[in-house]
């Protein structure tokens, strides 16, 4: 996320296809980690989606989230 913030702050546009690919890589690593740790990845994702919905009750706005201050 910090790399995306820095990229946007410098006025560069994001390459949507590249970003989707990189997010896919992250998802793959999460799946591999969950398998090794014997964790139900679907449960982990579901719980965190619920957290996001509580944090952003009006809907998730990726532009706003990239500009928010870290807690």
DRENZA-728240 format. One line per 10 residues: number of its first residue (from 1); their letters; for each residue x, z, y of N, C-alpha, C. Coordinates in Angstrom, 1 decimal, m for minus. Layout:
<nodes>
NUM) A) X:Z:Y:X:Z:Y:X:Z:Y ~ ...
</nodes>
This chain:
<nodes>
1) XXXXXXXXXX) 0.8:0.0:m1.2:0.0:0.0:0.0:0.9:0.0:1.3 ~ 2.0:0.8:1.2:2.8:0.8:2.4:3.4:m0.6:2.7 ~ 3.7:m1.3:1.7:4.3:m2.7:1.9:3.2:m3.6:2.6 ~ 2.0:m3.4:2.2:0.9:m4.2:2.8:0.7:m3.8:4.2 ~ 0.7:m2.5:4.5:0.6:m2.0:5.9:1.7:m2.6:6.8 ~ 2.9:m2.5:6.3:4.1:m3.0:7.0:3.9:m4.5:7.3 ~ 3.5:m5.3:6.3:3.3:m6.7:6.4:2.3:m7.0:7.4 ~ 1.2:m6.3:7.4:0.1:m6.6:8.4:0.6:m6.2:9.8 ~ 1.3:m5.0:9.9:1.8:m4.6:11.2:2.7:m5.6:11.9 ~ 3.4:m6.3:11.1:4.3:m7.4:11.6:3.6:m8.7:12.0
11) XXXXXXXXXX) 2.3:m8.7:11.8:1.5:m9.8:12.1:1.4:m10.9:11.1 ~ 1.8:m10.6:9.9:1.8:m11.6:8.8:0.4:m11.6:8.1 ~ 0.0:m12.7:7.7:m1.3:m12.8:6.9:m0.9:m12.5:5.5 ~ m1.9:m11.9:4.8:m1.7:m11.7:3.3:m2.0:m12.9:2.5 ~ m1.2:m13.2:1.5:m1.5:m14.2:0.6:m2.5:m13.6:m0.5 ~ m3.8:m14.0:m0.4:m4.8:m13.4:m1.2:m4.5:m13.5:m2.7 ~ m4.1:m14.7:m3.1:m3.8:m15.0:m4.5:m2.7:m14.1:m5.0 ~ m1.6:m14.0:m4.2:m0.5:m13.2:m4.6:m0.9:m11.8:m4.7 ~ m1.7:m11.3:m3.7:m2.1:m9.9:m3.7:m3.0:m9.6:m4.9 ~ m3.9:m10.5:m5.3:m4.7:m10.3:m6.5:m3.8:m10.3:m7.7
21) XXXXXXXXXX) m2.8:m11.1:m7.8:m1.9:m11.1:m8.9:m1.1:m9.8:m9.0 ~ m0.7:m9.3:m7.9:0.1:m8.0:m7.8:m0.8:m6.8:m8.2 ~ m2.1:m6.9:m7.8:m3.0:m5.8:m8.2:m3.3:m5.9:m9.7 ~ m3.3:m7.1:m10.2:m3.5:m7.3:m11.6:m2.3:m6.7:m12.4 ~ m1.1:m6.8:m11.9:0.1:m6.2:m12.5:m0.1:m4.7:m12.5 ~ m0.6:m4.2:m11.4:m0.7:m2.7:m11.3:m1.8:m2.3:m12.3 ~ m2.9:m3.0:m12.5:m3.9:m2.7:m13.5:m3.3:m2.7:m14.9 ~ m2.4:m3.7:m15.1:m1.8:m3.8:m16.5:m0.9:m2.6:m16.7 ~ m0.1:m2.1:m15.7:0.7:m1.0:m15.9:m0.1:0.3:m16.1 ~ m1.3:0.4:m15.4:m2.2:1.5:m15.6:m2.7:1.5:m17.0
31) XXXXXXXXXX) m3.1:0.4:m17.5:m3.6:0.3:m18.9:m2.6:0.7:m19.9 ~ m1.3:0.2:m19.7:m0.2:0.5:m20.6:0.0:2.0:m20.6 ~ 0.1:2.6:m19.4:0.3:4.0:m19.2:m0.8:4.9:m19.9 ~ m2.0:4.5:m19.7:m3.2:5.2:m20.3:m3.1:5.1:m21.8 ~ m2.7:4.0:m22.4:m2.5:3.8:m23.8:m1.5:4.7:m24.3 ~ m0.3:4.8:m23.7:0.8:5.6:m24.1:0.4:7.1:m24.1 ~ m0.3:7.5:m23.0:m0.7:8.9:m22.8:m2.0:9.2:m23.6 ~ m2.6:8.2:m24.3:m3.9:8.4:m25.0:m5.0:8.9:m24.0 ~ m5.1:8.2:m22.9:m6.1:8.6:m21.9:m7.1:7.4:m21.8 ~ m8.4:7.7:m21.7:m9.4:6.7:m21.6:m9.4:6.1:m20.2
41) XXXXXXXXXX) m8.8:5.0:m20.0:m8.6:4.3:m18.7:m10.0:4.1:m18.1 ~ m11.0:3.7:m18.8:m12.3:3.4:m18.2:m12.8:4.7:m17.6 ~ m12.6:5.9:m18.2:m13.1:7.1:m17.6:m12.3:7.4:m16.3 ~ m11.0:7.2:m16.4:m10.2:7.5:m15.2:m10.7:6.6:m14.0 ~ m10.9:5.3:m14.3:m11.3:4.4:m13.2:m12.7:4.8:m12.7 ~ m13.6:5.1:m13.6:m15.0:5.5:m13.2:m14.9:6.7:m12.3 ~ m14.2:7.7:m12.7:m14.1:8.9:m11.9:m13.5:8.6:m10.5 ~ m12.6:7.8:m10.4:m12.0:7.5:m9.1:m12.8:6.6:m8.3 ~ m13.6:5.7:m8.9:m14.5:4.9:m8.1:m15.6:5.8:m7.5 ~ m16.0:6.8:m8.2:m16.9:7.8:m7.6:m16.3:8.5:m6.5
51) XXXXXXXXXX) m15.0:8.9:m6.6:m14.3:9.5:m5.4:m14.3:8.6:m4.2 ~ m14.0:7.3:m4.4:m14.0:6.3:m3.3:m15.4:6.2:m2.7 ~ m16.4:6.2:m3.5:m17.8:6.1:m3.0:m18.1:7.3:m2.1 ~ m17.6:8.5:m2.5:m17.9:9.7:m1.7:m17.1:9.6:m0.4 ~ m15.9:9.1:m0.5:m15.0:9.1:0.7:m15.5:8.0:1.7 ~ m16.1:6.9:1.1:m16.5:5.8:2.0:m18.0:5.6:1.7 ~ m18.9:6.5:2.0:m20.3:6.4:1.7:m21.0:5.1:2.3 ~ m20.5:4.6:3.4:m21.0:3.5:4.0:m20.5:2.2:3.4 ~ m19.7:2.3:2.4:m19.1:1.1:1.8:m17.6:1.1:2.0 ~ m16.9:0.5:1.1:m15.4:0.4:1.2:m15.0:m0.8:2.1
61) XXXXXXXXXX) m14.3:m0.5:3.1:m13.8:m1.5:4.0:m12.3:m1.5:3.9 ~ m11.7:m2.5:3.3:m10.3:m2.5:3.0:m9.5:m2.6:4.3 ~ m9.9:m3.2:5.3:m9.2:m3.3:6.6:m9.1:m1.9:7.2 ~ m10.2:m1.2:7.2:m10.2:0.2:7.7:m9.3:1.1:6.9 ~ m9.3:1.0:5.6:m8.5:1.9:4.8:m7.1:1.6:5.0 ~ m6.7:0.4:5.2:m5.3:0.1:5.4:m4.8:0.7:6.7 ~ m5.7:0.9:7.7:m5.3:1.4:9.0:m5.5:2.9:9.1 ~ m6.0:3.6:8.1:m6.3:5.0:8.3:m5.0:5.8:8.1 ~ m5.0:7.0:8.7:m3.9:7.9:8.5:m3.9:8.5:7.2 ~ m2.8:8.7:6.6:m2.7:9.3:5.3:m3.0:10.8:5.4
71) X) m3.7:11.3:4.4:m4.0:12.7:4.4:m2.8:13.6:4.1
</nodes>
